[in-house]
Amino acid sequence: MLNDCDKSKIENLIKDRKHAHAFFDNASPVYRAFLQLEEKAFEDGALSRGNKELIAIGISIITNCESCLEWHIKKALDAGITQNQIIEAIGVGIEMGGGPATVSSRFALKVLEHYSQ
């Protein structure tokens, strides 16, 4: 299901994010504050980092944020979340977003396939 165009799209998202991060991390105190907020928001607490990543995946489906999906699926996998758990989080996103969310869920599946190869 993952074709060369999909793989290229995902790799370009990663490249663009890294490029922007390098720029904004040096140029923007607001961006650095956002990174601190992100770090705090995803720390283990009453919810584990992995569970928080699953929440973020569901929200990313609703908002149709492809870059968010790539980031949070990778972080979920890094946190030990399984492919089946990610698929369930995608399902919750679909239910919450209705029909339009199925479009985002297809991209989320491609990202998951990208990292599962």
C-alpha positions as CSV (number, residue, x, y, z in Angstrom):
1,M,0.0,0.0,0.0
2,L,2.9,2.4,0.7
3,N,4.3,3.5,-2.7
4,D,7.3,5.6,-3.6
5,C,5.3,8.8,-3.7
6,D,4.0,8.2,-0.2
7,K,7.4,7.3,1.1
8,S,8.8,10.5,-0.5
9,K,6.1,12.6,1.1
10,I,6.8,11.2,4.5
11,E,10.6,11.7,4.1
12,N,10.0,15.3,2.9
13,L,7.9,16.0,6.0
14,I,10.7,14.8,8.2
15,K,13.3,16.8,6.2
16,D,11.2,20.0,6.3
17,R,10.5,19.6,10.0
18,K,14.2,19.2,10.8
19,H,15.1,22.2,8.6
20,A,12.5,24.4,10.2
21,H,13.5,23.2,13.7
22,A,17.1,24.1,13.1
23,F,16.1,27.6,12.0
24,F,13.5,28.4,14.6
25,D,15.4,26.8,17.5
26,N,18.1,29.5,16.9
27,A,15.8,32.3,15.8
28,S,12.7,32.2,18.0
29,P,12.3,32.2,21.7
30,V,8.6,31.5,21.2
31,Y,9.5,28.3,19.4
32,R,12.0,27.3,22.1
33,A,9.2,27.9,24.7
34,F,6.9,25.7,22.6
35,L,9.5,22.9,22.7
36,Q,9.6,23.2,26.5
37,L,5.8,23.0,26.6
38,E,5.8,19.9,24.4
39,E,8.4,18.3,26.6
40,K,6.3,18.9,29.7
41,A,3.1,17.9,28.1
42,F,4.4,14.5,27.0
43,E,6.3,13.6,30.3
44,D,5.1,10.4,32.0
45,G,2.6,11.3,34.7
46,A,-0.8,9.9,35.4
47,L,-0.7,9.0,31.7
48,S,2.4,7.5,30.1
49,R,4.2,9.2,27.3
50,G,2.9,6.4,25.0
51,N,-0.7,7.0,26.0
52,K,-0.3,10.7,25.4
53,E,1.1,10.0,21.9
54,L,-2.0,7.9,21.2
55,I,-4.2,10.9,22.2
56,A,-2.1,13.1,19.9
57,I,-2.6,10.6,17.1
58,G,-6.4,10.8,17.5
59,I,-6.3,14.6,17.6
60,S,-4.0,14.7,14.5
61,I,-6.6,12.6,12.6
62,I,-9.3,15.1,13.5
63,T,-7.2,18.1,12.5
64,N,-5.8,16.4,9.4
65,C,-2.2,17.3,10.4
66,E,0.0,15.0,8.4
67,S,3.2,16.3,9.9
68,C,1.7,15.7,13.4
69,L,0.7,12.2,12.4
70,E,4.3,11.4,11.2
71,W,5.8,12.8,14.4
72,H,3.4,11.3,16.9
73,I,3.3,7.8,15.3
74,K,7.1,7.7,15.4
75,K,7.1,8.9,19.0
76,A,4.5,6.4,20.0
77,L,6.5,3.6,18.4
78,D,9.6,4.9,20.2
79,A,7.6,4.8,23.5
80,G,6.8,1.1,23.0
81,I,3.3,1.5,21.7
82,T,2.3,-1.3,19.4
83,Q,0.9,-1.1,15.8
84,N,-2.4,-2.5,17.1
85,Q,-2.6,0.3,19.7
86,I,-1.9,2.9,17.1
87,I,-4.6,1.5,14.8
88,E,-7.1,1.6,17.7
89,A,-6.2,5.3,18.3
90,I,-6.7,6.0,14.6
91,G,-10.1,4.3,15.0
92,V,-11.1,6.6,17.8
93,G,-10.0,9.6,15.6
94,I,-12.2,8.3,12.8
95,E,-15.2,8.0,15.1
96,M,-14.6,11.5,16.5
97,G,-14.1,13.1,13.1
98,G,-16.6,11.2,11.1
99,G,-16.2,10.7,7.4
100,P,-13.5,13.4,6.8
101,A,-11.3,11.7,9.4
102,T,-11.0,8.6,7.2
103,V,-8.8,10.7,4.8
104,S,-6.4,11.5,7.6
105,S,-6.5,7.9,8.8
106,R,-5.3,6.7,5.4
107,F,-2.2,8.9,5.7
108,A,-1.6,7.7,9.3
109,L,-1.6,4.1,8.0
110,K,1.0,5.0,5.4
111,V,3.2,6.6,8.1
112,L,2.8,3.5,10.3
113,E,3.8,1.3,7.3
114,H,6.8,3.5,6.7
115,Y,8.1,2.9,10.2
116,S,7.1,-0.8,10.3
117,Q,9.2,-1.8,7.3
